[in-house]
């Protein structure tokens, strides 16, 4: 029997959704995009989107520099 189930769809977040998840202001995400220090993102037209699995990988790589 062949498995015909489609692979799970990725979870895609808007800037506001990700800001709430990370508990940072949306402006912080904008700053991170400008300085290329934040999580990976994609532009779809003028819309910015984040894939949750990539954000979580980026988050796990972050270290406290205090």
Phi and psi in radians as a Rosetta constraint file:
Dihedral C 1 N 2 CA 2 C 2 CIRCULARHARMONIC -1.628 0.35
Dihedral N 2 CA 2 C 2 N 3 CIRCULARHARMONIC 2.344 0.35
Dihedral C 2 N 3 CA 3 C 3 CIRCULARHARMONIC -1.380 0.35
Dihedral N 3 CA 3 C 3 N 4 CIRCULARHARMONIC 1.962 0.35
Dihedral C 3 N 4 CA 4 C 4 CIRCULARHARMONIC -1.786 0.35
Dihedral N 4 CA 4 C 4 N 5 CIRCULARHARMONIC 0.134 0.35
Dihedral C 4 N 5 CA 5 C 5 CIRCULARHARMONIC -1.192 0.35
Dihedral N 5 CA 5 C 5 N 6 CIRCULARHARMONIC 2.376 0.35
Dihedral C 5 N 6 CA 6 C 6 CIRCULARHARMONIC -1.246 0.35
Dihedral N 6 CA 6 C 6 N 7 CIRCULARHARMONIC 2.577 0.35
Dihedral C 6 N 7 CA 7 C 7 CIRCULARHARMONIC -1.132 0.35
Dihedral N 7 CA 7 C 7 N 8 CIRCULARHARMONIC 2.687 0.35
Dihedral C 7 N 8 CA 8 C 8 CIRCULARHARMONIC -1.103 0.35
Dihedral N 8 CA 8 C 8 N 9 CIRCULARHARMONIC 2.500 0.35
Dihedral C 8 N 9 CA 9 C 9 CIRCULARHARMONIC -1.311 0.35
Dihedral N 9 CA 9 C 9 N 10 CIRCULARHARMONIC 2.524 0.35
Dihedral C 9 N 10 CA 10 C 10 CIRCULARHARMONIC -1.210 0.35
Dihedral N 10 CA 10 C 10 N 11 CIRCULARHARMONIC 2.657 0.35
Dihedral C 10 N 11 CA 11 C 11 CIRCULARHARMONIC -1.530 0.35
Dihedral N 11 CA 11 C 11 N 12 CIRCULARHARMONIC 2.087 0.35
Dihedral C 11 N 12 CA 12 C 12 CIRCULARHARMONIC -1.912 0.35
Dihedral N 12 CA 12 C 12 N 13 CIRCULARHARMONIC 2.306 0.35
Dihedral C 12 N 13 CA 13 C 13 CIRCULARHARMONIC -2.042 0.35
Dihedral N 13 CA 13 C 13 N 14 CIRCULARHARMONIC 2.567 0.35
Dihedral C 13 N 14 CA 14 C 14 CIRCULARHARMONIC -1.459 0.35
Dihedral N 14 CA 14 C 14 N 15 CIRCULARHARMONIC 3.008 0.35
Dihedral C 14 N 15 CA 15 C 15 CIRCULARHARMONIC -1.044 0.35
Dihedral N 15 CA 15 C 15 N 16 CIRCULARHARMONIC -0.788 0.35
Dihedral C 15 N 16 CA 16 C 16 CIRCULARHARMONIC -1.125 0.35
Dihedral N 16 CA 16 C 16 N 17 CIRCULARHARMONIC -0.708 0.35
Dihedral C 16 N 17 CA 17 C 17 CIRCULARHARMONIC -1.112 0.35
Dihedral N 17 CA 17 C 17 N 18 CIRCULARHARMONIC -0.753 0.35
Dihedral C 17 N 18 CA 18 C 18 CIRCULARHARMONIC -1.195 0.35
Dihedral N 18 CA 18 C 18 N 19 CIRCULARHARMONIC -0.670 0.35
Dihedral C 18 N 19 CA 19 C 19 CIRCULARHARMONIC -1.033 0.35
Dihedral N 19 CA 19 C 19 N 20 CIRCULARHARMONIC -0.748 0.35
Dihedral C 19 N 20 CA 20 C 20 CIRCULARHARMONIC -1.127 0.35
Dihedral N 20 CA 20 C 20 N 21 CIRCULARHARMONIC -0.730 0.35
Dihedral C 20 N 21 CA 21 C 21 CIRCULARHARMONIC -1.072 0.35
Dihedral N 21 CA 21 C 21 N 22 CIRCULARHARMONIC -0.810 0.35
Dihedral C 21 N 22 CA 22 C 22 CIRCULARHARMONIC -1.464 0.35
Dihedral N 22 CA 22 C 22 N 23 CIRCULARHARMONIC -0.143 0.35
Dihedral C 22 N 23 CA 23 C 23 CIRCULARHARMONIC 1.041 0.35
Dihedral N 23 CA 23 C 23 N 24 CIRCULARHARMONIC 0.826 0.35
Dihedral C 23 N 24 CA 24 C 24 CIRCULARHARMONIC -2.272 0.35
Dihedral N 24 CA 24 C 24 N 25 CIRCULARHARMONIC 2.736 0.35
Dihedral C 24 N 25 CA 25 C 25 CIRCULARHARMONIC -1.166 0.35
Dihedral N 25 CA 25 C 25 N 26 CIRCULARHARMONIC 2.588 0.35
Dihedral C 25 N 26 CA 26 C 26 CIRCULARHARMONIC -0.961 0.35
Dihedral N 26 CA 26 C 26 N 27 CIRCULARHARMONIC -0.581 0.35
Dihedral C 26 N 27 CA 27 C 27 CIRCULARHARMONIC -1.070 0.35
Dihedral N 27 CA 27 C 27 N 28 CIRCULARHARMONIC -0.559 0.35
Dihedral C 27 N 28 CA 28 C 28 CIRCULARHARMONIC -1.091 0.35
Dihedral N 28 CA 28 C 28 N 29 CIRCULARHARMONIC -0.726 0.35
Dihedral C 28 N 29 CA 29 C 29 CIRCULARHARMONIC -1.108 0.35
Dihedral N 29 CA 29 C 29 N 30 CIRCULARHARMONIC -0.680 0.35
Dihedral C 29 N 30 CA 30 C 30 CIRCULARHARMONIC -1.083 0.35
Dihedral N 30 CA 30 C 30 N 31 CIRCULARHARMONIC -0.773 0.35
Dihedral C 30 N 31 CA 31 C 31 CIRCULARHARMONIC -1.080 0.35
Dihedral N 31 CA 31 C 31 N 32 CIRCULARHARMONIC -0.739 0.35
Dihedral C 31 N 32 CA 32 C 32 CIRCULARHARMONIC -1.103 0.35
Dihedral N 32 CA 32 C 32 N 33 CIRCULARHARMONIC -0.638 0.35
Dihedral C 32 N 33 CA 33 C 33 CIRCULARHARMONIC -1.143 0.35
Dihedral N 33 CA 33 C 33 N 34 CIRCULARHARMONIC -0.739 0.35
Dihedral C 33 N 34 CA 34 C 34 CIRCULARHARMONIC -1.125 0.35
Dihedral N 34 CA 34 C 34 N 35 CIRCULARHARMONIC -0.642 0.35
Dihedral C 34 N 35 CA 35 C 35 CIRCULARHARMONIC -1.652 0.35
Dihedral N 35 CA 35 C 35 N 36 CIRCULARHARMONIC -0.012 0.35
Dihedral C 35 N 36 CA 36 C 36 CIRCULARHARMONIC 0.978 0.35
Dihedral N 36 CA 36 C 36 N 37 CIRCULARHARMONIC 0.687 0.35
Dihedral C 36 N 37 CA 37 C 37 CIRCULARHARMONIC -1.955 0.35
Dihedral N 37 CA 37 C 37 N 38 CIRCULARHARMONIC -0.123 0.35
Dihedral C 37 N 38 CA 38 C 38 CIRCULARHARMONIC -1.660 0.35
Dihedral N 38 CA 38 C 38 N 39 CIRCULARHARMONIC -2.935 0.35
Dihedral C 38 N 39 CA 39 C 39 CIRCULARHARMONIC -1.204 0.35
Dihedral N 39 CA 39 C 39 N 40 CIRCULARHARMONIC 2.733 0.35
Dihedral C 39 N 40 CA 40 C 40 CIRCULARHARMONIC -1.064 0.35
Dihedral N 40 CA 40 C 40 N 41 CIRCULARHARMONIC 2.553 0.35
Dihedral C 40 N 41 CA 41 C 41 CIRCULARHARMONIC -2.522 0.35
Dihedral N 41 CA 41 C 41 N 42 CIRCULARHARMONIC 2.942 0.35
Dihedral C 41 N 42 CA 42 C 42 CIRCULARHARMONIC -2.309 0.35
Dihedral N 42 CA 42 C 42 N 43 CIRCULARHARMONIC 2.525 0.35
Dihedral C 42 N 43 CA 43 C 43 CIRCULARHARMONIC -1.762 0.35
Dihedral N 43 CA 43 C 43 N 44 CIRCULARHARMONIC 2.229 0.35
Dihedral C 43 N 44 CA 44 C 44 CIRCULARHARMONIC -2.068 0.35
Dihedral N 44 CA 44 C 44 N 45 CIRCULARHARMONIC 1.722 0.35
Dihedral C 44 N 45 CA 45 C 45 CIRCULARHARMONIC 1.159 0.35
Dihedral N 45 CA 45 C 45 N 46 CIRCULARHARMONIC -2.122 0.35
Dihedral C 45 N 46 CA 46 C 46 CIRCULARHARMONIC -1.789 0.35
Dihedral N 46 CA 46 C 46 N 47 CIRCULARHARMONIC 0.158 0.35
Dihedral C 46 N 47 CA 47 C 47 CIRCULARHARMONIC -1.716 0.35
Dihedral N 47 CA 47 C 47 N 48 CIRCULARHARMONIC 2.360 0.35
Dihedral C 47 N 48 CA 48 C 48 CIRCULARHARMONIC -1.736 0.35
Dihedral N 48 CA 48 C 48 N 49 CIRCULARHARMONIC 2.321 0.35
Dihedral C 48 N 49 CA 49 C 49 CIRCULARHARMONIC -2.341 0.35
Dihedral N 49 CA 49 C 49 N 50 CIRCULARHARMONIC 2.615 0.35
Dihedral C 49 N 50 CA 50 C 50 CIRCULARHARMONIC -2.158 0.35
Dihedral N 50 CA 50 C 50 N 51 CIRCULARHARMONIC 2.414 0.35
Dihedral C 50 N 51 CA 51 C 51 CIRCULARHARMONIC -1.643 0.35
Dihedral N 51 CA 51 C 51 N 52 CIRCULARHARMONIC 2.158 0.35
Dihedral C 51 N 52 CA 52 C 52 CIRCULARHARMONIC -0.946 0.35
Dihedral N 52 CA 52 C 52 N 53 CIRCULARHARMONIC -0.760 0.35
Dihedral C 52 N 53 CA 53 C 53 CIRCULARHARMONIC -1.094 0.35
Dihedral N 53 CA 53 C 53 N 54 CIRCULARHARMONIC -0.642 0.35
Dihedral C 53 N 54 CA 54 C 54 CIRCULARHARMONIC -1.240 0.35
Dihedral N 54 CA 54 C 54 N 55 CIRCULARHARMONIC -0.649 0.35
Dihedral C 54 N 55 CA 55 C 55 CIRCULARHARMONIC -1.098 0.35
Dihedral N 55 CA 55 C 55 N 56 CIRCULARHARMONIC -0.763 0.35
Dihedral C 55 N 56 CA 56 C 56 CIRCULARHARMONIC -1.153 0.35
Dihedral N 56 CA 56 C 56 N 57 CIRCULARHARMONIC -0.644 0.35
Dihedral C 56 N 57 CA 57 C 57 CIRCULARHARMONIC -1.118 0.35
Dihedral N 57 CA 57 C 57 N 58 CIRCULARHARMONIC -0.772 0.35
Dihedral C 57 N 58 CA 58 C 58 CIRCULARHARMONIC -1.060 0.35
Dihedral N 58 CA 58 C 58 N 59 CIRCULARHARMONIC -0.786 0.35
Dihedral C 58 N 59 CA 59 C 59 CIRCULARHARMONIC -1.037 0.35
Dihedral N 59 CA 59 C 59 N 60 CIRCULARHARMONIC -0.757 0.35
Dihedral C 59 N 60 CA 60 C 60 CIRCULARHARMONIC -1.155 0.35
Dihedral N 60 CA 60 C 60 N 61 CIRCULARHARMONIC -0.449 0.35
Dihedral C 60 N 61 CA 61 C 61 CIRCULARHARMONIC -1.392 0.35
Dihedral N 61 CA 61 C 61 N 62 CIRCULARHARMONIC -0.245 0.35
Dihedral C 61 N 62 CA 62 C 62 CIRCULARHARMONIC -1.321 0.35
Dihedral N 62 CA 62 C 62 N 63 CIRCULARHARMONIC 2.512 0.35
Dihedral C 62 N 63 CA 63 C 63 CIRCULARHARMONIC -2.254 0.35
Dihedral N 63 CA 63 C 63 N 64 CIRCULARHARMONIC 2.607 0.35
Dihedral C 63 N 64 CA 64 C 64 CIRCULARHARMONIC -1.303 0.35
Dihedral N 64 CA 64 C 64 N 65 CIRCULARHARMONIC 2.165 0.35
Dihedral C 64 N 65 CA 65 C 65 CIRCULARHARMONIC -1.764 0.35
Dihedral N 65 CA 65 C 65 N 66 CIRCULARHARMONIC 0.350 0.35
